[in-house]
Amino acid sequence: MRACAAQQAQSSSLVVWGRPERMSVKLTSKHLQIVLALAVPAVASFLLALANPANETQILVAGLVATVFCPLIILLQVELRSAAPKQDTHRLITALTQEDETDFGFTIIDPDDRVVEINRTLSNVIRGLDTEQITGMAYRDLIHFLISEGSATRGTMSDAERLDSHMEWHANPDRPLFFKSPDGKWARYSEVKMKDGWTVGLFIDVDEQLRREQDLADRESRLSDYAKAASEWFWETDEKHNFTYLSEGFHARTGQAPESVLGKSRREVMERLDTAAARAHLALLDVHLPFYDFRYEATIDNSRPLSVAVSGIPIFSKNGVFQGYRGVARDVSQELMIERCESLAHERLVDAVNSLQAGMMLFDKDRRLVITNSAIRDMYRKAPGALVIGNSIEQVFTAIAASGLIEDEMESEAAWVDDIVAKIDKQDGSPGQSAHDGRLFERRSNATKEGGFIVFEIDVTAQAEREGELQSAKDEAERANRTKTHFLAQMSHELRTPLNSIIGFSEILHDELYGPMTVPQYKEFSKDISDSGRHLLAIINDILDIAKAESGHSSLSPEPVSVHQAVDATIRLVRQRADSGEIQIIDAVPPDLPPVMSEDRLLRQMLINLLSNALKFTDPNGTIRVEGSVGPNNSMRLTVRDTGIGIAPEDIPKALTPFEQVDTALSRNFEGTGLGLPLVKSIMILHHGDLELESAVGVGTAVHLDFPEGSATETGTSQDEGLAGTA
């Protein structure tokens, strides 16, 4: 029975709980013999009695006796024949149910499918199993009990499905099944059907074995995953250095089939054998020594050259016989390409750095010199110990100071070094200057992302000389301008006296205060003389105002000035000119516009200049508007807007320059000095305000006077003390 159970247990196929057949009554040979022993004498005596009516009573009595004794004789024979097998079965059951005699769990199931015996060893397989309680239990009930307690086979199914499946297997246990006990331990169960209808079940604890197998499978799976995911592949060679194995990674990383290399040696696939590295590698192979990170170019099946990095160790048998190499390899083509690109980029960077006119020193985060360029090396060629790679910044400038090149006036070389290092340590790009070797250098330092810093030294000798020349030229120009302004002021004052006389006498002549003129043309001439004199006086006054503004002698005593009154007064002054030119002037200043902090004379002068310009450049039937508004923080804007010929945007700066006039193809030639807008701009600067000019050719011009914050006031006091004083 052990042999039979062992034979059934050899299969490792997984089965599930079986479904039982319907219970049926089994007739054994013993039962059949008893039935025949009862039936034959009775039937025979009955038939004989019918055939011999005379002896009917004797025949029936004899049949009855035969009917009683024949079964007894048959039962006695059967018991005698089965006495020896029962005795053997009893001995077997006794042996299997010994408490500590075996490592296997046994069950014995009778032909009626009830558990007859179960050894106590089974409780080691199924923890907590009460063997006394289940003895005599129907097999189906036992399986149902185990399932309800948590036993399970592999796979996902309900408890009812698991029970039916097991009973199906129980009807034909052609393979062992694996099940998990309620405490989570795995066991293997096999059943053997006996000829007499009995069934023997064998339980073996395989929990540790399954765990070891699963452990081994997990390790193999992990190793396989690592090999697939890694950028390397594994290889082996025989004693002749021919490749005998290449892992899956070879094809995945190189795109080449392993068969294209298997059977070849590395010598056959290497692109070059004449390099020092190749010769050294082949020498190691000849003496069977390990090697690491040997790199070579390989050509496989005339494909693209492949750059490979390989490492390997020799393999020896137990008795020391060399059997080949085993190792790893990886495709480094991309890596080498990146290295070449980085090298090329570094070379280009070095070329670019050396082409700089400025000297450059790069220090790392430890304040050590790592890179210099040719300009800085030439600059400090007389201090050979300074620009040594690895020197600290203090060592660099100490060596420079000791060379005698420095011309800065410092108490000592150490003080100079400390001052230079302190300025460099700011690393904010602010310039510092230093003179050495007869030149002037500007030094700047900036921090790098890695925590170091870069120092630039630029030769600014020529620049300093040019700046000196420019400063001298600027000073000379300012002196000339002051001289010009002084001259204009003086000449203007000198011209005013005779002009006043000319204007006065011409008016006397025109008005005929001392008698009528005999010639009418003389009266017209006197009027022309008066008009020309007044025009010339206006020009001289403008020149004086510009001169005063440029010389800084103009001053402002601000007070609240009514914008409405100033606008109304200036419009009245130019109304006659507007009417004669058929131009409409509109006062669009809001009625609630507050006073502005200014001087009445200056405000009217600006408005008159702006209105005069607008009238000069506006055609008949045109319009001029005067507008006003209060801005943020009590600022104010006054605007004079016309529909005149306009100014091109590129000519606006010229219009704001003294003595300049804009004369385009769309404009006429107008008389004037070009001082109107520049004078207004100077007055607005005196107010700490601004003049903004917007214009487009053929559309018109708008001039905005922007007074500063606090200029618009209802209180009658200044809200910006900065308006007072000298401009």
Secondary structure, 3 states (H helix, E strand, C coil): CHHHHHHHHCCCCCCCCCCCCCCCCCCCHHHHHHHHHHHHHHHHHHHHHHHCHHHHHHHHHHHHHHHHHHHHHHHHHHHHHHHHHHHHHHHHHHHHCCCCCCCCEEEEECCCCEEEEECCCHHHHCCCCCHHHHCCCEHHHHHHHHHHCCCEECCCCCHHHHHHHHHHHHHCCCCCEEEECCCCCEEEEEEEECCCCCEEEEEEECHHHHHHHHHHHHHHHHHHHHHHHCCEEEEEECCCCEEEEECHHHHHHHCCCHHHCCCCEHHHHECCCCCHHHHHHHHHHHCCCCEEEEEEEECCCCCCCEEEEEEEEEEECCCCCEEEEEEEEEECHHHHHHHHHHHHHHHHHHHHHHHCCCEEEEECCCCEEEEECHHHHHHCCCCCCCCCCCCEHHHHHHHHHHCCCECCCCCCHHHHHHHHHHHHHHCECCCEEEEECCEEEEEEEEECCCCCEEEEEEECHHHHHHHHHHHHHHHHHHHHHHHHHHHHHHHHHHHHHHHHHHHHHHHHHHHCCCCCCCCHHHHHHHHHHHHHHHHHHHHHHHHHHHHHHHHCCCEECCEEECHHHHHHHHHHHHHHHHHHCCCEEEEECCCCCCCEEECHHHHHHHHHHHHHHHHHCCCCCCEEEEEEEECHHHCEEEEEEECCCCCCHHHHHHHCCCCCCCCCCCCCCCCCCCCHHHHHHHHHHHCCCEEEEEEECCCEEEEEEEECCCCECCCCCCCCHHHCEEC
